[in-house]
């Protein structure tokens, strides 16, 4: 338990205020950088999640409909339209 190889996080920002959410994502980034641990993050805050990820998956009704690295997902018009308001 002291040195896990993977950290699973399910909606860590759900129901929290903006300042707390910012702190949560900063803490996740710090854990990732300091401890070099794999993080599986399930999150609806797409921008914040993509800022942290090396690879992402977009699920719709329980199925993976898109996957790729951060830049690929950010550049995808479907992601931009559905999640980034572009």
N, C-alpha and C positions, 0 to 999 in steps of 0.2 A: 504494500500500500504506500510505502514512502517514496518509491520511485516508479510510478506507473509508466507503461509504454504508450498508453492511449487514454485520452480524456474524452468522455462522451458528454455533450451538453445539449439539452433539449430546450430550446426557446429561453435562454437565460435572460433575455430582455423583456419577456412578456409581463405586462402590467406595471412596468417601472417607469419612473419619470425620466426625462431626457438627460439630466445630469448624472443620474445613477447609471443609466444605460451607457453613457460615455465612459464612465469608470469601469463598468463591466467589460466592455470591449478592450479597453486599455489593459485590464488585468489579464484577459485572454491572450492578447498579443505578448504581454510580458512573460507569461507562463510558457508560451510557445517558443519564444526566443531564448529564455534562460535555461529551460529544461529540455529543449529539443524533443518535445513529446508530440505525438500525433494527436490531433484534435478532430473529432467528428462533431460538427456543429450543425444542428437543425435550427434554422432561424428564418423568420419572415422578413426581417430587416435586411433586404438584399444588399444594399449599398455597403453596410457595415460588414456583413458576412463576406462579400467579395473582396473587401479591403484586406481581410485576414487570410484568405484562402490561397492555396497553391492550385487546388482543383475544386470544382464545384459541380453540383448536380441539381437540375431543376426537376421537381416532381409535380405532376398533375394527376390527380385522382389515384395516387399511389404508384404511378409509373414514371420512370425516368424518361423525360422527353428531350432533355438537352444535357450535355456534359462537356466539360473542357476546362482549360486553365482560366485564370481570372480575366486576362485580356480577351480571350475568345468569347467568354460569356458577356463581358461588358460591351463588346462590339456587336453582339448578335441583336438584330432588330427586334426579335420577339422578346428578348429580355428587356431591351430599352423601352419597348411599348408597354409591356405588362407590368414591369416592376420599377422602372426608373422614370416613368412619365414623359418619355421622349417621343 
